[in-house]
Amino acid sequence: MTGVFRPVPRASRAPRAPLAPRAPRAPRRRAAIAVLGAVLAAAALASGCGIRTTSVPVDAGAAPSRVPCKLPSADVTTRSPDSVAAPVYLVCASQLVTVDRPVPAGASGSGALGAARALLDQVRQSPPESERRAGFSTAVPAGLRVEPSRAGDPAGTLRLSSQPEDLSEVALAQLVCTYAENEALVTQGSVVLGGPGEYPARGYLCTSQTKARPQDGTTPDVLDLD
């Protein structure tokens, strides 16, 4: 019939093939949750133990040095037949430690002044290589000298070229303890030292505290002599 619109029939579509079913996600999600839980548990454990986590490398520094403060028997200073071994206090590991040094055999026979000069020669000289390797050093000035006592000084007084109080605490402790090992240099239990000035001589004690902490300003103990 003319003038009448008739829809054109559409071509029939082929039926869609059914989609393949998706794999279940539950196992993968559960695995991710398990890993995250393990990480959180490790972080909580570290914080509970007082350990701080950091992403920055930590430099702990070099290992502390250790020095033996003891000479092997092969490195002990050899002495000539006309010398004797005398203990001298050197510095090692911030303490005073004795080493045997050769002094002339006649030093002790020449009186207190001769013995004092012989020991001072040893305690002020730079340690040889074998002693330096073991950690030994000295703080006694190389130019320090010991002089005779003066009129009016207490018995046994030794006069130094520097006022004892002007030496470093370590140097004075070295000298006092070295002299205290020699009976000829000890008067009533102390080493009596004075300086080049007019100050009166004083007695100095070498104690266990002096040897353990020679850098302490309160050592060696001082005695005012009448």
Solvent accessible surface area in square Angstrom, and as a share of the most:
residue,aa,sasa,rsa
1,M,175,0.78
2,T,136,0.79
3,G,88,0.84
4,V,81,0.46
5,F,176,0.73
6,R,168,0.61
7,P,104,0.65
8,V,128,0.73
9,P,121,0.76
10,R,222,0.81
11,A,94,0.73
12,S,113,0.73
13,R,213,0.78
14,A,87,0.67
15,P,130,0.82
16,R,222,0.81
17,A,85,0.66
18,P,127,0.80
19,L,170,0.85
20,A,88,0.68
21,P,129,0.81
22,R,208,0.76
23,A,84,0.65
24,P,109,0.68
25,R,163,0.59
26,A,49,0.38
27,P,72,0.45
28,R,205,0.75
29,R,150,0.55
30,R,149,0.54
31,A,58,0.45
32,A,64,0.50
33,I,109,0.55
34,A,66,0.51
35,V,99,0.57
36,L,107,0.53
37,G,37,0.36
38,A,63,0.49
39,V,89,0.51
40,L,109,0.54
41,A,63,0.48
42,A,62,0.48
43,A,50,0.39
44,A,65,0.51
45,L,125,0.62
46,A,20,0.16
47,S,79,0.51
48,G,67,0.64
49,C,86,0.52
50,G,65,0.63
51,I,107,0.54
52,R,223,0.82
53,T,111,0.64
54,T,86,0.50
55,S,114,0.73
56,V,104,0.60
57,P,123,0.77
58,V,123,0.71
59,D,131,0.68
60,A,104,0.80
61,G,50,0.49
62,A,101,0.78
63,A,89,0.69
64,P,111,0.70
65,S,106,0.69
66,R,221,0.81
67,V,70,0.40
68,P,90,0.57
69,C,27,0.16
70,K,154,0.65
71,L,30,0.15
72,P,80,0.50
73,S,105,0.68
74,A,98,0.76
75,D,44,0.23
76,V,73,0.42
77,T,51,0.29
78,T,125,0.73
79,R,134,0.49
80,S,56,0.36
81,P,142,0.89
82,D,101,0.53
83,S,11,0.07
84,V,69,0.40
85,A,53,0.41
86,A,13,0.10
87,P,47,0.29
88,V,0,0.00
89,Y,11,0.04
90,L,0,0.00
91,V,24,0.14
92,C,2,0.01
93,A,62,0.48
94,S,71,0.46
95,Q,89,0.40
96,L,11,0.06
97,V,41,0.23
98,T,57,0.33
99,V,10,0.06
100,D,76,0.40
101,R,5,0.02
102,P,31,0.20
103,V,11,0.06
104,P,82,0.51
105,A,49,0.38
106,G,53,0.51
107,A,12,0.09
108,S,73,0.47
109,G,72,0.69
110,S,72,0.46
111,G,35,0.33
112,A,36,0.28
113,L,47,0.23
114,G,21,0.20
115,A,3,0.03
116,A,0,0.00
117,R,105,0.38
118,A,12,0.09
119,L,7,0.04
120,L,3,0.01
121,D,63,0.33
122,Q,26,0.12
123,V,0,0.00
124,R,61,0.22
125,Q,76,0.34
126,S,82,0.53
127,P,7,0.04
128,P,56,0.35
129,E,104,0.46
130,S,24,0.15
131,E,1,0.00
132,R,131,0.48
133,R,149,0.54
134,A,5,0.04
135,G,24,0.23
136,F,7,0.03
137,S,54,0.35
138,T,35,0.21
139,A,44,0.34
140,V,8,0.04
141,P,59,0.37
142,A,83,0.65
143,G,57,0.55
144,L,4,0.02
145,R,135,0.49
146,V,3,0.02
147,E,61,0.27
148,P,74,0.47
149,S,59,0.38
150,R,93,0.34
151,A,110,0.85
152,G,84,0.81
153,D,31,0.16
154,P,42,0.26
155,A,80,0.62
156,G,39,0.38
157,T,6,0.04
158,L,6,0.03
159,R,14,0.05
160,L,1,0.01
161,S,29,0.19
162,S,40,0.26
163,Q,27,0.12
164,P,1,0.01
165,E,84,0.38
166,D,114,0.59
167,L,20,0.10
168,S,58,0.37
169,E,77,0.35
170,V,31,0.18
171,A,2,0.01
172,L,15,0.08
173,A,0,0.00
174,Q,0,0.00
175,L,0,0.00
176,V,0,0.00
177,C,0,0.00
178,T,0,0.00
179,Y,0,0.00
180,A,39,0.31
181,E,85,0.38
182,N,37,0.19
183,E,160,0.72
184,A,55,0.42
185,L,4,0.02
186,V,49,0.28
187,T,37,0.21
188,Q,175,0.78
189,G,54,0.52
190,S,3,0.02
191,V,1,0.00
192,V,2,0.01
193,L,1,0.01
194,G,1,0.01
195,G,0,0.00
196,P,72,0.45
197,G,26,0.25
198,E,159,0.71
199,Y,145,0.55
200,P,102,0.64
201,A,4,0.03
202,R,77,0.28
203,G,0,0.00
204,Y,4,0.01
205,L,47,0.23
206,C,34,0.20
207,T,44,0.26
208,S,93,0.60
209,Q,81,0.36
210,T,0,0.00
211,K,68,0.29
212,A,48,0.37
213,R,117,0.43
214,P,1,0.01
215,Q,80,0.36
216,D,38,0.20
217,G,60,0.58
218,T,103,0.60
219,T,8,0.05
220,P,5,0.03
221,D,61,0.31
222,V,61,0.35
223,L,72,0.36
224,D,111,0.57
225,L,56,0.28
226,D,187,0.97
